[in-house]
């Protein structure tokens, strides 16, 4: 078949994935440990397989189905027929919903279309406020009681100007046409460690393909905003914090770079994409534990045991363009030149990302842990939705060459606001994501 439906047929998908399970000699109820990890080597990314070999346990469960939120599905049906890519892979005529609900495997632009689908995925469309995000950094051979660093960040917040479905103004905020901002993102204020209290990051994604992101860091000690170039965001946040605070690398060590938030957060137009395959692989799409459990078998460097299931994934290579905007202006360019992304064909979230250094060697790996529920936690009182939706409950980013790892928990184990995910509720405004707002919140 040349046409591949994104909304998969339940019967054929079940048969397809069941046959893949049999071929791999695994079945629901199996638990993958280092002793039998070789049985799933072809069902994990090379980086995620390394995590399984070092101790991350996988509980195999039956494949579950993921439905899009009804407003998102309606927007896809209304607008997707008009969406196009130009010869540079730039998105045109997009309004809301999934840009490309039907994909042709023989289309030379299919990999780029997959990436645009990920970029406008159904996880949230208007705004999201993810509160009290915790990041724990671990050393190789360490233990849960002895992390290198523990960060708590008050908000991971998005405000989308394009693709709005539920919260006015819909479907497009005028800011997208005037200033030309596609979305605003903020990670602030840092609540702990105390030495970094008030630190923050704001990032604006420009709609114009030729304009790279605007980004600012706020330093609470100098009370200054610092404008940074977009390539700075391809480096881990840890060195950035050290540079501002003047501390030591040990105190603020962190693997995760802002370009890797949610698996991939760099500007789509700054990369070339290649389809490496469409294949059944293991991923965590219906996580059992919220908050996620730190793995007892590898020094809390990952999350385990957790439910993993067979999913149909797009495997996409993303290579930084040699003449991307930030390199044209004389910058050193991105730190991670190539990533291989594993993208779920129903939920359009990244399940895994392997990252390669300048010599082409596997450097880091990301594993994401996702839940599909009508509320982020069972006892939620505010964040309750009339339909199920996707929540990323954890992300592991491990440096496979050094053994250091960072685990992002959403919600965190120490969070006072354990509902954590507030999606398309209108709680995040454009004013909230004004860079100068970081100074206000940093004082509280």
C-alpha positions as CSV (number, residue, x, y, z in Angstrom):
1,X,0.0,0.0,0.0
2,X,1.3,3.4,-0.9
3,X,-1.1,5.3,1.3
4,X,-0.6,4.9,5.0
5,X,-3.5,6.0,7.2
6,X,-2.4,7.8,10.4
7,X,-5.6,6.8,12.1
8,X,-4.9,3.1,12.1
9,X,-7.6,0.4,11.6
10,X,-8.0,-1.4,14.9
11,X,-8.2,-4.9,13.5
12,X,-5.4,-4.8,11.0
13,X,-3.2,-2.9,13.5
14,X,-3.8,-5.5,16.2
15,X,-2.9,-8.4,13.8
16,X,0.2,-6.5,12.6
17,X,1.5,-5.8,16.1
18,X,0.5,-9.3,17.4
19,X,2.6,-10.9,14.6
20,X,5.5,-8.6,15.5
21,X,5.2,-9.7,19.1
22,X,5.4,-13.4,18.0
23,X,8.3,-12.8,15.7
24,X,10.2,-11.1,18.5
25,X,9.4,-14.0,20.9
26,X,7.9,-11.6,23.5
27,X,4.4,-11.4,24.8
28,X,2.3,-9.4,27.2
29,X,3.3,-10.3,30.8
30,X,7.0,-10.6,30.0
31,X,9.5,-8.5,31.9
32,X,12.6,-7.4,30.1
33,X,15.7,-7.4,32.2
34,X,19.4,-7.2,31.4
35,X,19.4,-11.0,31.2
36,X,16.9,-11.2,28.3
37,X,17.3,-7.7,26.8
38,X,18.7,-9.3,23.6
39,X,15.2,-10.5,22.8
40,X,14.0,-6.9,22.2
41,X,17.2,-5.4,20.7
42,X,15.4,-4.9,17.3
43,X,12.4,-3.4,19.1
44,X,14.2,-0.5,20.8
45,X,16.4,2.3,19.6
46,X,20.1,1.5,20.0
47,X,20.2,4.0,22.9
48,X,17.2,2.7,24.6
49,X,18.5,-0.8,24.2
50,X,21.6,0.3,26.1
51,X,19.3,1.5,29.0
52,X,17.6,-1.9,29.1
53,X,21.0,-3.7,29.2
54,X,22.2,-1.6,32.1
55,X,19.1,-2.3,34.3
56,X,15.9,-0.5,33.1
57,X,13.1,-3.0,33.4
58,X,10.3,-3.1,30.8
59,X,6.9,-4.7,31.5
60,X,5.4,-5.8,28.2
61,X,1.6,-5.1,28.0
62,X,-1.0,-5.4,25.2
63,X,-1.0,-2.6,22.7
64,X,-3.6,0.2,23.6
65,X,-5.4,2.5,21.2
66,X,-5.0,6.3,21.3
67,X,-7.8,8.6,20.2
68,X,-7.3,12.3,19.4
69,X,-9.2,14.9,21.4
70,X,-12.5,15.5,19.5
71,X,-11.9,19.2,18.8
72,X,-8.5,18.3,17.4
73,X,-9.9,15.6,15.2
74,X,-12.6,18.0,13.9
75,X,-10.0,20.6,13.1
76,X,-8.0,18.0,11.2
77,X,-11.0,17.1,9.1
78,X,-11.8,20.7,8.4
79,X,-8.3,22.1,7.5
80,X,-5.9,19.3,6.5
81,X,-6.8,19.1,2.8
82,X,-5.4,22.5,2.2
83,X,-2.0,22.0,3.9
84,X,1.1,21.8,1.7
85,X,4.9,21.8,1.9
86,X,6.9,23.9,-0.5
87,X,10.1,22.6,-2.1
88,X,12.1,23.7,1.0
89,X,9.9,21.6,3.3
90,X,8.2,24.7,4.8
91,X,4.7,24.4,6.0
92,X,2.0,26.3,4.0
93,X,-1.7,26.9,4.5
94,X,-1.8,25.4,8.0
95,X,-4.6,26.4,10.3
96,X,-5.2,23.8,13.0
97,X,-5.3,20.0,13.7
98,X,-2.8,17.5,12.2
99,X,-1.2,18.9,9.1
100,X,-0.9,15.6,7.2
101,X,-3.4,12.9,8.4
102,X,-2.5,10.7,5.3
103,X,1.0,10.0,4.4
104,X,2.5,8.4,1.2
105,X,5.5,6.3,2.0
106,X,6.9,7.0,-1.5
107,X,6.5,10.8,-1.0
108,X,10.1,12.3,-1.0
109,X,8.8,14.8,1.6
110,X,7.2,12.2,3.9
111,X,9.9,12.5,6.6
112,X,9.4,16.3,6.8
113,X,5.6,15.8,6.9
114,X,6.0,13.4,9.9
115,X,8.0,16.1,11.7
116,X,5.4,18.7,11.1
117,X,2.8,16.3,12.4
118,X,4.9,15.9,15.5
119,X,5.3,19.6,15.8
120,X,1.5,20.1,15.8
121,X,0.7,16.9,17.7
122,X,-2.6,16.5,19.5
123,X,-1.1,16.6,23.0
124,X,-2.1,20.2,23.4
125,X,-3.2,22.9,20.9
126,X,-3.8,26.2,22.6
127,X,-1.8,26.4,25.9
128,X,-0.4,24.1,28.6
129,X,1.0,24.8,32.0
130,X,3.1,22.0,33.4
131,X,3.8,22.8,37.1
132,X,6.5,21.9,39.5
133,X,8.6,20.0,37.0
134,X,11.4,18.1,38.7
135,X,14.8,17.2,37.1
136,X,17.1,14.8,38.9
137,X,20.7,14.4,37.6
138,X,22.6,11.2,38.4
139,X,26.2,10.0,38.1
140,X,27.2,6.6,36.8
141,X,27.3,4.1,39.7
142,X,25.3,6.5,41.9
143,X,22.2,5.9,43.9
144,X,18.8,7.5,44.4
145,X,19.9,8.9,47.7
146,X,22.9,10.6,46.2
147,X,22.0,12.5,43.0
148,X,24.3,15.1,41.6
149,X,21.6,17.7,41.5
150,X,17.9,18.1,42.0
151,X,16.0,20.9,40.2
152,X,12.4,22.0,40.5
153,X,11.0,24.4,37.9
154,X,7.7,26.2,38.6
155,X,6.4,26.1,35.1
156,X,6.9,24.6,31.7
157,X,4.4,26.7,29.8
158,X,3.4,27.1,26.2
159,X,1.1,29.6,24.4
160,X,0.4,28.8,20.8
161,X,-0.6,31.5,18.4
162,X,-1.3,29.0,15.5
163,X,-3.5,25.9,15.6
164,X,-5.8,27.1,18.4
165,X,-8.9,25.1,18.8
166,X,-10.6,25.6,22.1
167,X,-9.6,28.9,23.8
168,X,-10.2,32.2,22.1
169,X,-8.8,33.6,19.9
170,X,-9.2,30.7,17.5
171,X,-7.8,29.4,15.2
172,X,-5.1,32.0,15.1
173,X,-3.9,34.7,17.5
174,X,-3.2,38.0,15.7
175,X,0.3,37.9,17.2
176,X,1.1,35.2,14.6
177,X,0.4,37.6,11.7
178,X,1.8,40.8,13.3
179,X,5.0,40.0,15.2
180,X,5.0,36.6,13.5
181,X,5.4,34.5,16.6
182,X,4.2,30.9,16.2
183,X,4.4,30.1,19.9
184,X,6.0,31.1,23.2
185,X,7.6,28.8,25.7
186,X,8.9,29.4,29.2
187,X,10.7,27.3,31.8
188,X,10.7,29.4,35.0
189,X,11.2,30.1,37.8
190,X,13.7,27.6,39.2
191,X,12.6,26.9,42.8
192,X,15.5,24.7,43.8
193,X,18.4,24.5,44.3
194,X,18.3,27.6,46.4
195,X,21.4,29.0,44.7
196,X,19.5,29.2,41.4
197,X,16.1,30.2,42.8
198,X,14.4,32.5,40.2
199,X,16.5,31.4,37.2
200,X,14.5,31.0,34.0
201,X,14.3,30.6,30.2
202,X,11.8,32.0,27.7
203,X,11.9,31.0,24.0
204,X,9.8,32.4,21.1
205,X,9.4,30.4,17.9
206,X,9.3,32.6,14.9
207,X,6.8,31.8,12.2
208,X,9.2,33.0,9.4
209,X,11.4,30.0,8.4
210,X,14.3,32.3,7.9
211,X,14.2,33.8,11.5
212,X,15.5,31.6,14.2
213,X,14.2,31.5,17.7
214,X,14.4,34.4,20.2
215,X,15.5,33.3,23.6
216,X,16.3,34.9,26.9
217,X,17.8,33.6,30.2
218,X,17.1,35.5,33.5
219,X,19.8,35.6,36.1
220,X,18.3,36.3,39.5
221,X,21.6,37.3,41.0
222,X,22.4,40.0,38.6
223,X,18.7,40.8,37.9
224,X,19.5,40.8,34.2
225,X,17.9,39.2,31.1
226,X,20.4,37.9,28.7
227,X,19.5,37.4,25.1
228,X,21.0,34.2,23.6
229,X,21.2,32.7,20.2
230,X,19.2,29.7,19.3
231,X,22.2,27.4,19.0
232,X,22.9,28.0,22.6
233,X,19.7,26.0,23.3
234,X,21.2,22.9,21.8
235,X,23.6,22.6,24.7
236,X,22.6,21.2,28.1
237,X,21.1,23.7,30.6
238,X,23.7,22.8,33.2
239,X,26.6,24.7,31.6
240,X,24.3,27.6,31.1
241,X,23.5,27.7,34.8
242,X,27.1,27.5,35.7
243,X,28.0,30.4,33.5
244,X,25.4,32.5,35.1
245,X,25.9,31.5,38.7
246,X,29.6,31.1,38.6
247,X,29.4,27.7,40.4
248,X,31.0,24.4,39.6
249,X,29.9,21.9,37.0
250,X,29.3,19.3,39.7
251,X,26.8,21.3,41.5
252,X,24.6,22.1,38.5
253,X,25.2,19.1,36.3
254,X,22.4,18.4,33.8
255,X,22.3,16.4,30.6
256,X,19.1,17.8,29.1
257,X,19.3,20.6,26.5
258,X,16.3,22.8,25.7
259,X,16.3,21.5,22.1
260,X,15.5,18.0,23.5
261,X,12.5,19.0,25.6
262,X,9.7,16.6,24.8
263,X,12.1,14.6,22.6
264,X,12.8,17.4,20.1
265,X,12.1,21.1,20.4
266,X,14.4,22.7,17.8
267,X,13.0,24.6,14.9
268,X,11.7,22.2,12.2
269,X,13.1,24.2,9.3
270,X,16.7,24.0,10.6
271,X,17.1,20.3,9.9
272,X,17.0,17.9,7.0
273,X,15.0,14.8,7.5
274,X,15.2,11.3,6.1
275,X,12.7,8.4,6.6
276,X,14.6,5.4,8.0
277,X,11.6,3.2,8.4
278,X,8.1,2.6,9.6
279,X,8.2,-0.4,12.0
280,X,6.7,-1.9,15.1
281,X,8.8,-1.1,18.2
282,X,8.4,-0.9,21.9
283,X,7.4,2.3,23.6
284,X,5.8,3.5,26.8
285,X,2.4,5.0,25.8
286,X,0.1,3.9,28.7
287,X,2.3,4.4,31.7
288,X,1.0,2.8,34.9
289,X,2.8,5.0,37.5
290,X,2.2,8.7,38.1
291,X,4.4,10.1,39.4
292,X,6.9,7.9,37.5
293,X,9.1,5.6,39.6
294,X,12.8,6.0,39.7
295,X,14.5,2.7,38.6
296,X,15.9,0.7,41.6
297,X,18.0,-1.4,39.3
298,X,20.3,1.2,37.7
299,X,20.9,3.8,40.4
300,X,17.7,5.8,39.5
301,X,19.3,6.7,36.2
302,X,16.0,5.8,34.4
303,X,12.4,5.1,35.1
304,X,11.3,1.5,35.8
305,X,9.5,-0.8,36.0
306,X,7.0,0.6,33.6
307,X,4.5,-0.6,30.9
308,X,5.9,-0.9,27.4
309,X,3.9,-2.0,24.4
310,X,4.3,-2.5,20.7
311,X,3.6,0.7,18.7
312,X,4.0,1.5,15.0
313,X,6.7,4.1,14.9
314,X,8.2,6.4,12.2
315,X,12.0,6.4,12.4
316,X,13.3,9.7,11.2
317,X,16.8,11.0,10.9
318,X,17.2,14.7,11.7
319,X,20.5,16.3,10.5
320,X,21.2,19.9,11.3
321,X,21.5,21.9,8.1
322,X,25.0,23.1,7.4
323,X,23.8,26.5,6.3
324,X,21.2,27.0,9.0
325,X,20.6,30.5,10.2
326,X,22.6,30.4,13.4
327,X,25.6,29.1,11.5
328,X,25.4,31.8,8.9
329,X,25.9,34.5,11.5
330,X,29.2,33.0,12.7
331,X,28.0,30.9,15.6
332,X,29.6,27.5,16.4
333,X,26.4,25.8,15.4
334,X,24.3,23.2,17.1
335,X,26.0,20.8,19.7
336,X,24.1,17.8,18.5
337,X,24.4,17.5,14.7
338,X,22.3,14.4,14.2
339,X,19.3,12.8,16.0
340,X,17.3,9.7,15.1
341,X,13.7,10.2,16.3
342,X,11.1,7.5,17.0
343,X,7.6,9.0,16.5
344,X,4.3,7.3,17.4
345,X,2.0,7.1,14.4
346,X,-1.2,7.6,16.5
347,X,-0.3,10.1,19.2
348,X,2.5,11.8,17.3
349,X,4.8,12.0,20.3
350,X,8.5,11.1,20.3
351,X,9.0,7.8,22.2
352,X,12.8,7.8,21.9
353,X,15.6,9.9,20.4
354,X,19.2,8.8,19.8
355,X,21.7,11.6,19.5
356,X,25.0,11.4,17.7
357,X,28.2,13.5,18.1
358,X,30.3,15.2,15.4
359,X,32.1,11.9,14.7
360,X,28.9,10.1,14.1
361,X,29.1,8.1,17.3
362,X,26.0,7.4,19.5
363,X,26.3,10.0,22.3
364,X,23.0,10.4,24.2
365,X,19.6,8.7,24.3
366,X,16.2,9.9,25.3
367,X,13.3,7.7,26.4
368,X,9.9,9.2,27.1
369,X,7.2,7.8,29.4
370,X,3.7,8.7,28.4
371,X,0.2,8.2,29.8
372,X,-3.2,8.4,28.2
373,X,-5.9,9.4,30.6
374,X,-8.8,11.8,31.2
375,X,-6.8,13.3,34.1
376,X,-3.1,13.5,34.8
377,X,-3.5,11.9,38.3
378,X,-6.3,9.7,39.7
379,X,-7.3,12.2,42.4
380,X,-7.3,15.3,40.2
381,X,-9.9,17.9,41.1
382,X,-9.1,20.6,38.5
383,X,-7.3,19.0,35.5
384,X,-10.1,16.7,34.5
385,X,-11.0,16.4,30.8
386,X,-14.2,15.1,29.0
387,X,-11.9,12.8,27.0
388,X,-8.6,11.1,27.3
389,X,-5.5,12.9,26.3
390,X,-1.7,12.4,26.3
391,X,0.6,13.3,29.2
392,X,4.3,12.9,29.3
393,X,5.0,11.8,32.8
394,X,8.8,11.4,32.6
395,X,11.8,11.8,30.2
396,X,15.2,10.1,30.6
397,X,18.2,11.7,28.9
398,X,21.4,9.7,29.4
399,X,24.9,10.4,28.1
400,X,25.9,6.9,27.0
401,X,29.5,7.9,26.7
402,X,29.9,9.2,30.3
403,X,27.1,7.4,32.0
404,X,25.5,10.6,33.5
405,X,21.8,10.9,33.2
406,X,19.0,13.4,33.9
407,X,15.4,12.3,34.6
408,X,12.5,14.8,34.2
409,X,9.4,14.0,36.3
410,X,6.0,15.5,35.4
411,X,4.6,15.5,38.0
412,X,7.5,15.4,40.4
413,X,7.7,13.4,43.6
414,X,8.0,16.5,45.8
415,X,5.5,18.6,43.9
416,X,2.8,20.5,45.9
417,X,0.7,20.7,42.7
418,X,0.7,17.1,41.7
419,X,-2.0,17.5,39.1
420,X,0.8,19.1,37.1
421,X,-0.7,19.2,33.6
422,X,-3.2,21.9,32.7
423,X,-4.0,21.6,29.0
424,X,-6.0,24.1,26.9
425,X,-7.6,25.7,29.9
426,X,-6.5,29.3,29.0
427,X,-4.3,29.4,32.1
428,X,-1.2,30.5,30.1
429,X,-1.4,33.9,28.5
430,X,1.0,35.8,26.2
431,X,1.7,38.2,29.1
432,X,2.7,35.4,31.3
433,X,5.4,34.5,28.8
434,X,6.9,38.0,28.5
435,X,10.6,37.5,29.3
436,X,10.4,40.3,31.9
437,X,7.8,38.2,33.8
438,X,10.6,35.9,34.9
439,X,11.9,38.7,37.2
440,X,8.5,39.0,38.8
441,X,8.0,35.3,39.5
442,X,11.6,34.9,40.5
443,X,11.0,37.2,43.6
444,X,8.3,34.8,44.9
